[in-house]
């Protein structure tokens, strides 16, 4: 069974957003439109590769449409702190 990587995803935007996260190794959606207030953090878990690193991408948008973007990050290590943008 494959290992997992746990990381923290912080909303570094100027507004509250909804965020969805996808595990790039499995294609599985691991967070589905989760509200994330400005400066708050959510914990995420993805499958690790043979080197113990994860890869994910996330989509985020504010309810008023002022923020609507995405980001991909590879080589995520256990306990990493990642930001939305």
C-alpha positions in Angstrom: 0.0 0.0 0.0 1.3 3.5 -0.9 2.2 5.9 1.8 0.7 9.3 2.2 2.0 12.9 2.6 0.2 15.4 4.9 0.6 19.1 4.2 -1.0 22.4 5.2 -2.6 24.6 2.6 -2.9 28.3 3.6 -5.2 30.9 2.1 -2.7 33.7 1.3 -5.2 35.7 -0.8 -6.7 39.0 0.1 -10.2 37.5 0.6 -12.0 34.3 1.7 -12.2 31.6 -1.0 -13.5 28.1 -1.7 -10.8 25.6 -2.6 -10.7 22.2 -4.3 -7.6 20.0 -4.2 -6.7 17.1 -6.5 -4.1 14.4 -5.9 -2.0 14.4 -9.0 -0.8 10.8 -8.5 -4.3 9.3 -8.3 -6.4 12.0 -10.0 -8.7 11.8 -6.9 -10.3 15.0 -5.6 -9.3 15.2 -1.9 -11.0 18.5 -1.0 -14.3 19.5 -2.6 -15.1 23.2 -2.5 -14.0 23.8 1.1 -14.5 27.3 2.4 -11.2 28.8 3.5 -11.1 32.2 5.2 -8.2 34.6 4.7 -5.0 33.4 6.5 -6.6 30.1 7.6 -5.1 26.7 6.8 -6.6 23.4 5.9 -4.8 20.0 6.2 -4.5 17.9 3.1 -3.5 14.3 2.5 -2.2 12.9 -0.9 -0.5 9.7 -2.0 3.3 9.7 -1.8 5.5 8.5 -4.6 8.4 6.1 -4.1 10.6 9.0 -2.8 7.9 9.9 -0.2 6.8 13.1 -2.0 3.3 14.1 -3.1 2.0 16.2 -6.0 -1.3 18.1 -6.1 -3.1 21.0 -7.7 -5.8 23.2 -6.4 -8.4 25.5 -7.7 -9.7 28.4 -5.7 -12.2 31.2 -6.1 -13.9 33.9 -4.0 -17.7 34.2 -3.9 -17.6 37.7 -5.4 -15.4 36.6 -8.3 -12.5 38.8 -7.5 -10.2 35.8 -7.1 -10.3 32.8 -9.4 -7.1 30.9 -9.9 -5.2 27.6 -9.6 -1.8 26.2 -8.7 0.1 23.0 -9.0 2.9 21.9 -6.7 5.1 18.8 -6.9 7.7 17.4 -4.5 5.4 18.1 -1.5 7.0 16.7 1.6 5.4 15.6 4.9 4.4 18.6 7.0 5.0 21.2 4.2 3.3 24.5 4.4 1.9 25.5 1.0 0.0 28.6 -0.1 -2.8 28.9 -2.6 -1.1 31.4 -4.9 
